[in-house]
Amino acid sequence: MTSLDPAAVVAEVGRRFLAGDLTGAFALYHPEIRIEQPASLPHGGWYTGHDGVRRMGADFARHWTRTIGDAQINGCVGGAGAAGLVVQVTTQTWKATSTGRSATVDVVELIRVRDGLVEEIRVFQQDTALLLATLEPA
């Protein structure tokens, strides 16, 4: 994958993830990957390394399940060289495991790719208050 530009790496990670190939997706993550989720969410904060990514997934799954629409990968800042910043936008529907209530929001991710591996993802959900409201009884 190192010969692919950063946007292609992000597209391939998404393809593998949605296909259920978590091992394949993790192969495109830097060993010290860092992911930031908004602090206002129950699974918010920074997660580091492959174990951190797994912990983030488990923390998320305690509260929600989700469906993810097709990704819009909006190019790369920094070119196809050693590093680049890719912007990815998806529409996601989150369903609270405790209440069954759901909400749909756009999610923007700033994804830093270096030498063919994803090294950082910063996640920005469109409306965290709307997502948090799904956890409250109707």
Secondary structure, DSSP 8 states (H G I E B T S, - for coil): -TTS-HHHHHHHHHHHHHTT-HHHHHTTEEEEEEEEE-TTSTT-EEEEHHHHHHHHHHHHHTTEEEEE---EEEEEESTTSSEEEEEEEEEEEEEETTT--EEEEEEEEEEEEETTEEEEEEEEES-HHHHHHTTS--
